[in-house]
């Protein structure tokens, strides 16, 4: 009994001692000064590792081997571990009243990683290895066609040029056959990223992605739906017209006059842009329009000259030319001696002036626009180089995509093509409809695809769609938003979302949907600033130095302020507005409505 009482007393005394010590040692609430000091050091640490990571990623992307994949995964893993640790530590300052700059940096630290790793040993390395493996599996993908292995580039050429539905079906199915092997790795990646996102306080990785827009994640999802509602009627008008022309070309057995469109008939592997089938859907009554591809070829353009032309556009706005290192270090054409990631991208390796593009450029209209687009990223990256490390980014990721697309809107106009002497004389007024139709086949046709890729991923990250449901959910959205279907039944193991680079490449996609709206909003504002009086679709801002100064001022802001402030700095508007899309394409929408009389539109 005595021992029991003594033991009880000892336990009580120990409890009091622990409680007292706990009370005495309870950490003091962090101060604003500590928050700023933490952010300053975090920025230095992240900036120091970023050069190592960027160089490793560049080498792996331009020289894919087992070794470069390992090096890239190791570098990315170390960055993930650092960024994950810093994001977790940033949460310690939640609720601390800091200055606005520090508060914004703390928020951006938590959103730094697209796929945050769980904060436990080995998790960051596993996630980085999966990312590198998925990216490289996609980039080295080949399938057999015509008795030989072909790449995605080859397959895209066939879809662009072939008008044999048996061939397009075989090529479409062939490329999509490279994806099923990625599904287990992708499912594991989703699981790890969700674990990391939850540790940072987000419901899932999709919620983390939607938090990057200076608004509540659910409010942002509703905003994308609002914007889609502004453009959906025009898309359906275009779909109805294109479907009727495909029916006339191929007949009911291949493409019925009603219902969805067969995906492989639209000239693009993902049916995201339809410009490659312009020859099938061209207006029958208008005079023949020009071909930018033919103009480029006839004037002796090569890939380097195309990039030089893109540079000249930005120089005409008063923006400093590209550094010599750009020309020495960029990958402008596909090397013949090694595997590379051909997907076009723009890089800033040192956060300052080491800007580059990576493209397998071909002399055609599509890559002419892509050059202007990718250079837009580079000029944006350089414009905000003097911002603190955490503010070196677009106002939001949609801005980063829209900068170059805005340039591309001018680059495709007959006005610009005359200004750079690609086109000798202005086209007749009756060529406006062919021009706008050609533009709509890319810009308007893209919008539903730009929206649904992340809608699918948001469902996956939220656990609403399991791996065995990946493909059914993918095609449900593609039919709902795009009105398309695959060319035939899909295999039980199909992972068709994985046949689109941005899924295995883990690049959020809503940015492209937003960019296809922002670019028209930028264009309308710039043309107004330039005093343009003609139709919006013929406006080129080439050589408009005043527009360039205002445009560059917006780019220099980087991510230092909420995106509505950046939007307002250039356009005078604070809300994303798809009415600029309608303004640009107004003559075409009226023409399509007339052409669709008697058709049963919708699907």
C-alpha positions in Angstrom: 0.0 0.0 0.0 2.8 2.3 0.9 4.6 1.6 -2.4 1.4 2.3 -4.3 0.9 5.6 -2.5 4.5 6.6 -3.1 4.2 5.6 -6.8 1.0 7.6 -7.1 2.6 10.6 -5.5 5.6 10.3 -7.7 3.4 10.2 -10.8 1.5 13.2 -9.7 4.6 15.1 -9.0 6.0 14.1 -12.4 2.8 15.3 -14.1 3.0 18.6 -12.3 6.6 19.0 -13.3 5.9 18.1 -16.9 2.9 20.4 -17.0 4.9 23.2 -15.4 7.8 22.7 -17.7 5.4 22.7 -20.7 3.8 25.9 -19.5 7.1 27.5 -19.0 8.5 26.4 -22.3 5.5 27.0 -24.5 6.8 28.8 -27.6 6.0 32.4 -27.8 3.8 33.6 -30.6 6.0 34.4 -33.6 6.5 38.1 -34.3 6.2 40.0 -37.6 10.0 40.5 -37.6 10.5 36.7 -37.3 8.2 36.1 -40.1 10.1 38.5 -42.4 13.4 37.0 -41.4 12.1 33.5 -42.2 10.8 34.6 -45.6 14.0 36.4 -46.5 16.1 33.3 -45.7 13.6 31.0 -47.4 13.9 33.0 -50.6 17.7 32.8 -50.5 17.7 29.1 -50.0 15.1 28.5 -52.8 17.0 30.7 -55.2 20.3 29.0 -54.5 18.9 25.5 -55.3 16.8 26.7 -58.3 19.8 27.1 -60.6 21.0 23.6 -59.9 17.4 22.2 -60.5 16.9 24.3 -63.7 20.2 23.2 -65.2 19.5 19.5 -64.3 16.0 19.7 -65.8 17.3 21.4 -69.0 19.9 18.7 -69.6 17.4 15.9 -69.0 14.9 17.6 -71.3 17.4 18.1 -74.1 19.4 14.8 -73.6 17.2 12.1 -72.2 19.2 9.2 -70.8 19.0 7.0 -67.7 21.7 9.2 -66.1 20.1 12.6 -66.9 16.8 11.3 -65.6 18.5 10.3 -62.4 20.2 13.6 -62.0 17.0 15.5 -62.7 15.1 13.4 -60.2 17.8 13.9 -57.5 17.9 17.7 -58.0 14.1 18.0 -58.1 13.8 15.7 -55.0 16.1 18.0 -53.0 14.2 21.0 -54.1 10.9 19.4 -53.1 12.3 18.5 -49.7 13.4 22.1 -49.1 10.2 23.6 -50.5 8.1 21.2 -48.5 10.0 21.9 -45.3 9.7 25.7 -45.8 6.0 25.4 -46.7 5.4 23.5 -43.4 7.4 26.1 -41.5 5.5 29.0 -43.1 2.3 27.6 -41.5 3.8 28.6 -38.1 3.2 32.2 -39.0 -0.5 31.8 -39.8 -2.4 34.5 -38.1 0.6 36.7 -37.5 0.0 40.3 -38.5 2.8 41.0 -40.9 3.4 43.6 -43.6 1.6 42.9 -46.9 4.7 41.8 -48.8 5.7 39.3 -46.2 2.1 38.0 -46.0 2.0 37.4 -49.7 5.4 35.7 -49.7 4.2 33.3 -46.9 1.2 32.4 -49.0 3.3 31.8 -52.1 5.7 29.6 -50.1 2.7 27.3 -49.3 1.8 27.3 -53.0 5.3 26.9 -54.3 5.2 23.3 -55.4 2.7 22.1 -58.0 3.0 18.6 -56.4 4.0 19.0 -52.7 5.6 15.9 -51.2 4.6 14.6 -47.8 7.0 15.7 -45.1 8.5 12.3 -44.3 11.8 10.6 -45.2 12.0 9.4 -48.8 8.6 10.9 -50.0 10.1 13.8 -51.9 12.6 11.6 -53.7 9.9 9.1 -54.6 7.6 11.8 -56.0 10.5 13.4 -58.0 11.4 10.0 -59.4 7.8 9.4 -60.5 7.6 12.9 -62.1 10.8 12.4 -64.1 9.7 8.8 -65.1 6.3 9.9 -66.3 7.6 12.9 -68.3 10.3 10.8 -69.9 8.0 7.9 -70.7 5.7 10.3 -72.5 8.5 12.1 -74.3 10.2 8.9 -75.6 6.8 7.2 -76.6 6.7 5.5 -79.9 4.3 3.1 -81.6 4.3 1.0 -84.7 2.6 2.3 -87.8 3.3 1.3 -91.4 5.9 -1.2 -90.3 8.1 1.2 -88.4 8.2 3.0 -85.0 6.9 6.6 -85.1 7.1 9.4 -82.6 4.3 11.9 -81.6 5.8 14.4 -84.0 5.4 11.9 -86.9 1.9 11.0 -85.7 0.9 14.7 -85.6 2.1 15.2 -89.2 -0.1 12.3 -90.3 -3.2 13.6 -88.5 -2.5 17.0 -90.0 -2.3 15.8 -93.5 -4.2 12.5 -93.9 -7.9 12.5 -95.0 -8.2 8.7 -94.7 -10.3 8.0 -91.6 -8.8 4.5 -91.4 -5.3 6.0 -91.2 -6.3 8.7 -88.7 -8.0 6.2 -86.5 -5.0 3.9 -86.5 -2.6 6.7 -85.7 -4.8 8.2 -83.0 -5.2 4.8 -81.3 -1.5 4.1 -81.8 -0.4 7.2 -79.9 -2.9 6.6 -77.1 -1.6 3.1 -76.7 1.6 4.5 -75.1 -0.3 5.8 -72.1 -1.6 2.7 -70.1 1.8 1.9 -68.8 1.8 5.3 -67.0 -1.4 4.8 -65.1 0.0 3.0 -61.9 2.7 5.6 -61.6 0.2 8.4 -62.1 -2.1 7.0 -59.4 0.8 6.7 -57.0 1.8 10.3 -57.8 -1.7 11.5 -57.1 -1.7 9.8 -53.7 1.6 11.2 -52.7 0.8 14.8 -53.8 -2.6 14.7 -52.0 -0.8 13.6 -48.8 1.6 16.5 -49.1 -1.2 19.0 -50.0 -3.3 18.0 -46.9 -0.2 18.5 -44.7 -0.1 22.1 -46.0 -3.8 22.6 -45.0 -5.5 22.0 -48.4 -8.3 19.6 -49.0 -6.4 18.0 -51.9 -3.9 19.0 -54.7 -6.7 20.3 -56.9 -7.7 22.8 -54.1 -4.0 23.8 -53.8 -3.9 24.5 -57.6 -7.1 26.6 -57.4 -5.7 28.6 -54.5 -3.2 30.2 -56.9 -5.6 32.8 -58.1 -6.0 35.2 -55.2 -9.5 33.9 -54.4 -11.2 31.0 -52.6 -10.7 27.6 -54.5 -14.4 27.0 -54.9 -15.0 30.6 -56.0 -12.3 30.2 -58.7 -13.9 27.0 -60.0 -17.2 29.0 -60.3 -15.3 31.8 -62.1 -14.1 29.3 -64.8 -17.7 28.1 -65.2 -18.9 31.8 -65.6 -16.3 32.4 -68.3 -17.2 29.2 -70.1 -20.8 30.3 -70.1 -19.7 33.5 -72.0 -18.1 31.5 -74.8 -20.1 28.2 -74.9 -22.8 29.4 -77.4 -20.1 30.4 -79.9 -18.3 27.1 -79.5 -21.5 25.2 -80.1 -22.1 27.3 -83.2 -18.6 26.4 -84.5 -19.0 22.7 -83.6 -22.3 22.5 -85.5 -20.7 24.0 -88.6 -17.6 21.8 -88.6 -19.6 18.6 -88.0 -21.8 19.3 -91.0 -18.7 19.8 -93.2 -17.1 16.6 -91.9 -20.3 14.8 -92.7 -20.2 16.1 -96.2 -16.6 14.9 -96.5 -16.8 11.5 -94.9 -20.5 10.5 -94.9 -22.8 9.2 -92.2 -20.9 6.0 -91.6 -17.8 7.9 -90.5 -19.2 11.2 -89.2 -22.9 11.4 -88.6 -24.6 14.8 -89.2 -25.8 14.9 -85.6 -24.2 14.0 -82.2 -20.5 14.3 -81.2 -17.6 14.5 -83.6 -15.1 11.7 -84.0 -11.9 12.9 -82.4 -9.4 11.7 -85.0 -11.0 13.7 -87.8 -10.2 17.1 -86.4 -6.5 17.2 -87.4 -5.1 17.3 -83.9 -4.2 14.4 -81.6 -6.3 15.8 -78.8 -9.0 17.6 -80.9 -8.0 20.7 -79.0 -7.3 22.8 -82.1 -9.0 22.2 -85.5 -7.0 24.5 -87.8 -5.4 21.6 -89.6 -8.7 20.7 -91.3 -9.4 24.1 -92.6 -9.3 22.7 -96.1 -12.4 20.6 -95.3 -14.4 23.4 -93.6 -13.3 26.4 -95.6 -16.2 28.7 -96.8 -17.2 27.8 -100.3 -18.2 31.3 -101.5 -15.2 33.4 -100.3 -12.1 34.0 -102.5 -9.2 31.9 -101.7 -7.2 33.0 -98.6 -3.5 32.9 -98.1 -1.6 30.2 -96.2 0.9 31.5 -93.6 2.8 28.2 -94.0 3.1 28.7 -97.8 4.2 32.3 -97.3 6.9 31.2 -94.8 8.2 28.5 -97.2 8.1 30.7 -100.3 10.1 33.4 -98.5 12.8 30.9 -97.5 12.2 30.9 -93.7 14.0 28.4 -91.6 13.5 27.8 -87.8 16.1 30.3 -86.7 14.6 33.0 -88.9 11.2 32.3 -87.5 12.6 32.9 -84.0 14.4 36.0 -85.2 11.1 37.3 -86.5 9.4 36.7 -83.2 12.2 38.6 -81.4 11.7 41.5 -83.9 8.0 41.7 -82.9 8.9 42.4 -79.2 11.8 44.7 -80.2 9.3 46.7 -82.3 7.4 47.4 -79.0 10.6 48.9 -77.5 11.5 45.8 -75.5 15.3 45.0 -75.4 16.4 42.2 -77.7 17.3 38.6 -76.6 20.8 38.1 -75.2 23.4 36.4 -77.2 23.3 33.4 -74.8 19.7 32.8 -75.9 21.0 31.9 -79.4 23.9 29.9 -78.1 22.0 27.8 -75.6 18.4 27.4 -76.9 17.3 24.2 -78.6 15.4 25.5 -81.7 15.3 22.3 -83.8 15.0 18.6 -82.9 18.5 17.0 -82.6 18.9 13.8 -84.7 21.4 12.1 -82.3 19.4 11.8 -79.1 16.0 11.7 -77.4 14.6 15.1 -76.3 11.4 16.5 -74.9 10.0 18.1 -78.0 7.1 19.8 -76.3 7.8 23.6 -76.7 8.7 25.4 -73.6 10.5 28.6 -72.4 13.1 28.7 -69.7 14.9 31.1 -67.4 17.6 29.1 -65.8 19.2 31.7 -63.5 16.3 34.0 -62.7 18.0 36.8 -64.6 19.1 36.8 -68.2 19.7 33.1 -69.1 16.5 32.8 -71.0 16.1 30.0 -73.6 13.4 28.2 -75.6 13.2 24.5 -76.3 11.4 23.6 -79.5 11.5 21.1 -82.3 10.5 23.9 -84.7 9.1 23.3 -88.1 8.4 25.9 -90.8 4.7 26.2 -90.6 1.9 28.5 -89.4 1.5 26.7 -86.1 5.1 27.0 -85.0 5.2 30.6 -86.3 2.6 31.4 -83.6 4.3 29.1 -81.1 7.6 31.0 -81.5 5.8 34.3 -80.6 4.1 32.5 -77.7 7.2 31.0 -76.2 9.2 34.2 -76.5 6.4 35.9 -74.6 7.3 33.7 -71.6 11.0 34.6 -72.0 10.3 38.4 -72.1 8.0 38.1 -69.1 10.6 36.1 -67.2 13.2 38.8 -67.9 10.8 41.7 -67.2 10.4 40.6 -63.6 14.0 39.5 -63.0 14.5 42.3 -60.4 11.6 41.2 -58.2 12.3 39.1 -55.1 12.5 35.4 -55.8 9.0 34.5 -54.7 7.6 37.3 -56.9 9.3 36.0 -60.0 6.3 34.6 -61.7 3.2 35.7 -63.7 0.4 37.6 -62.0 -1.2 34.2 -62.3 -0.2 31.3 -64.6 -2.9 32.3 -67.1 -1.1 35.6 -67.6 2.2 33.8 -68.4 0.5 31.9 -71.2 -1.5 35.0 -72.4 1.5 37.3 -72.9 2.8 35.4 -75.9 -0.7 34.6 -77.2 -1.4 38.3 -77.2 1.6 38.8 -79.4 0.4 35.9 -81.5 -2.9 37.6 -82.2 -1.0 40.4 -83.9 1.4 37.9 -85.6 -1.4 36.2 -87.5 -3.1 39.3 -88.8 -2.7 40.2 -92.5 -1.7 43.7 -91.2 1.4 42.2 -89.4 2.3 39.9 -92.2 2.4 42.9 -94.5 4.4 44.9 -91.9 7.1 42.2 -91.9 6.8 41.8 -95.7 5.6 38.2 -95.6 2.4 39.3 -97.4 2.6 41.6 -100.4 -0.9 43.1 -100.4 -3.9 43.2 -98.0 -6.5 40.6 -98.5 -9.9 41.6 -99.8 -12.7 42.2 -97.3 -14.4 39.0 -98.2 -11.4 37.1 -96.8 -12.2 38.2 -93.3 -14.6 35.3 -92.8 -12.0 32.7 -93.9 -9.4 34.4 -91.7 -11.7 34.4 -88.6 -12.8 30.9 -89.2 -9.2 29.7 -89.4 -8.5 31.6 -86.1 -11.6 30.2 -84.4 -10.7 26.6 -85.4 -7.7 27.1 -83.0 -8.8 29.7 -80.5 -12.5 28.9 -79.9 -12.1 25.1 -80.5 -9.5 25.1 -77.7 -11.6 26.6 -75.0 -13.6 23.5 -73.7 -10.5 21.3 -73.8 -8.6 24.0 -71.9 -11.3 23.8 -69.2 -11.9 20.1 -68.9 -8.3 18.8 -68.5 -8.1 20.2 -64.9 -11.8 19.5 -64.3 -10.8 15.9 -64.7 -7.7 16.3 -62.5 -9.7 18.1 -59.8 -12.0 15.1 -59.7 -9.1 12.7 -59.5 -7.3 14.7 -56.8 -10.6 14.9 -54.8 -11.0 11.2 -54.9 -14.2 11.4 -56.9 -12.6 9.3 -59.7 -10.6 6.2 -58.9 -7.8 4.8 -61.2 -10.2 2.2 -62.7 -12.6 5.1 -63.6 -9.9 7.4 -65.1 -10.9 6.8 -68.7 -14.6 6.8 -68.3 -14.5 10.1 -66.4 -12.1 11.6 -69.1 -14.5 10.8 -71.9 -17.5 11.9 -70.0 -16.0 15.4 -69.7 -14.7 15.4 -73.3 -18.1 14.6 -74.7 -19.9 17.0 -72.3 -17.7 20.0 -73.0 -16.1 19.3 -76.4 -18.8 17.2 -78.0 -16.3 14.6 -79.2 -15.9 10.8 -78.9 -13.0 8.4 -79.6 -12.8 6.8 -83.1 -13.7 3.4 -81.6 -14.2 1.5 -78.3 -11.4 2.0 -75.8 -9.5 -0.9 -74.2 -10.2 -1.7 -70.6 -6.8 -0.5 -69.5 -6.9 2.8 -71.5 -5.5 5.9 -69.9 -6.2 8.5 -72.6 -5.6 11.5 -70.3 -2.0 10.3 -70.1 -1.7 10.7 -73.9 -1.7 14.5 -73.3 1.7 15.8 -72.2 0.4 18.1 -69.4 -1.1 15.1 -67.5 2.1 13.0 -67.1 4.1 16.2 -67.2 2.0 17.5 -64.2 1.4 21.0 -65.6 -1.8 22.6 -64.5 -4.0 23.3 -67.5 -6.6 25.9 -66.5 -3.9 28.5 -67.3 -4.4 27.9 -71.0 -8.1 28.3 -70.7 -7.6 31.6 -69.0 -4.9 32.6 -71.4 -7.3 32.1 -74.3 -9.5 34.8 -72.7 -6.9 37.1 -71.3 -5.1 37.4 -74.7 -8.2 38.9 -76.3 -8.7 41.2 -73.4 -5.1 42.3 -73.7 -5.5 42.7 -77.5 -8.6 44.8 -77.2 -7.0 47.1 -74.7 -3.8 47.4 -76.7 -5.6 48.2 -79.9 -7.6 50.9 -78.1 -4.4 52.4 -76.7 -2.9 52.4 -80.2 -5.9 54.2 -81.6 -6.9 51.4 -83.9 -10.1 52.2 -85.7 -10.7 49.1 -87.9 -12.0 45.6 -87.1 -10.3 44.1 -84.0 -9.3 41.0 -85.9 -7.1 43.2 -88.3 -5.3 45.1 -85.6 -1.6 44.7 -85.2 0.3 46.4 -82.4 3.6 45.9 -84.1 5.9 49.0 -83.7 3.6 50.5 -81.0 6.2 51.8 -78.5 3.6 53.3 -76.1 1.7 50.0 -75.9 5.0 48.3 -75.3 5.9 50.5 -72.4 2.6 49.9 -70.7 2.8 46.2 -71.4 6.3 45.9 -70.1 5.3 47.8 -66.9 2.6 45.1 -66.3 5.1 42.3 -66.9 7.7 43.9 -64.5 5.1 43.5 -61.6 5.6 39.8 -61.8 3.6 38.1 -59.0 4.1 40.9 -56.5 0.5 42.0 -56.5 -2.9 40.2 -56.9 -3.6 39.5 -60.6 -6.6 42.0 -60.8 -4.1 44.8 -60.2 -1.8 43.6 -63.0 -4.8 43.3 -65.3 -5.9 46.8 -64.5 -2.4 48.2 -65.0 -2.6 47.3 -68.7 -6.3 47.0 -69.6 -7.9 49.3 -67.0 -10.2 46.3 -66.1 -10.1 44.3 -62.9 -12.2 41.3 -63.9 -11.6 38.6 -66.5 -14.0 39.3 -69.4 -14.6 37.0 -72.3 -16.7 39.6 -74.1 -13.4 40.6 -75.9 -13.5 37.1 -77.5 -17.0 37.9 -78.8 -15.9 41.3 -80.0 -13.1 39.8 -82.0 -15.2 37.0 -83.7 -18.5 38.9 -84.0 -18.6 38.8 -87.8 -17.9 35.1 -87.8 -20.5 34.2 -85.2 -23.2 35.9 -87.3 -21.9 34.0 -90.4 -21.9 30.6 -88.6 -25.5 31.2 -87.4 -26.5 31.7 -91.0 -24.7 28.6 -92.2 -26.2 26.4 -89.5 -29.8 27.1 -90.4 -31.7 23.8 -90.6 -28.9 22.0 -88.7 -29.7 20.2 -85.4 -26.9 21.7 -83.4 -25.7 20.4 -80.0 -24.9 16.8 -79.2 
